[in-house]
C-alpha cells in the first residue's frame, strides 16, 4: 500500500470502530430500556394483583362478618322475678287454697330451691275419683306412715279446685331429677284411663299459663313426668300425645291472652 494513503485507511478504520462502538452502545441502551420497561410492567402488574387480592379479601371479610351478624340469634332476655311461695293472691282468678303440708322427711323436706324453677312438670294422681284435698292429705300423712317419698306443689281436683301443698320456692318429691328445679302439678281424673274432665283440664291450663308467664319460661320447659323418667305419667297424655300437644297449645294461647291483659294490648 502506498504510504501516502495509509493514514486514510487508518482514519477510516477508526471511524468504523467509532460507529461500531456507537451502534453497540445504542443497542445496549435500547436493551436496557426494554429491560426496565419489562421490570416496570412486572412490578406494576404484581402490585395490581396484590391490591386486587387485598381488596377482594376485605370485601369477603365484610360479607362474612355481615353474614355472621345475621346468623347470630338474639339472646333472649331473662326476666328476674322475686321467688314465689304462695300464689293465691298472685292469681286471684283461680280457686287456689294454700294448704301446705307439714314439713317432714317424706313429702316436704323444707329445702329451698337454689333458683327460681325452670320447668313445669305435669302428673296424674293415678287414684281415680280422688279429690285434690284427699291427695293433699295423703302427702301430708306420709310424714307419719313413712311409706314413700311423694308430694307436689299443686293438686288440681275434679271440680277445678287447686290445692297448693308446697310453696313454689321449695322442693317437692314428684319429678325425680328435676325436683330441685321445677314446679310439679298433679291432676285428678275420674276414671282408670287417666283422662281429665273439663274443670281439671281448664284450670290446669290457666295455672300453668300464669306460672310460665311469671317465671318467663320457654314452652319447651312444659313437660310430662314421662319426659323425665319414661314413666307412664300422666297416663292419658302419654298414651295420646296429640292431646298433650293440644294441651300445650291451649297453654300458649292463654299465655298470650294474659300478657295482652297485663300490657293492655
Secondary structure, 3 states (H helix, E strand, C coil): CCHHHHHHHHHHHHHHHHHHHHHHHHHHHHHHHHHHHHHHHHHHHHHHHHHHHHHHHHHHHHHHHHHHHHHCCCCCCCCCCCCCCCCCCCCCCCCEEECCCCCECCCECCCECCCCCCEEEEEECCCCCCCHHHHHHHHHHHHHHCCCCCCCCEEECCCCCEEECCCCCECCCCCHHHHHHEEEEEECCCCCCCCCCHHHHHHHHHHHHHHHHHHCCCHHHEEEHHHHHCCCCCHHHHHCHHHHHHHHHHHHHHHHHHHHHHHCC
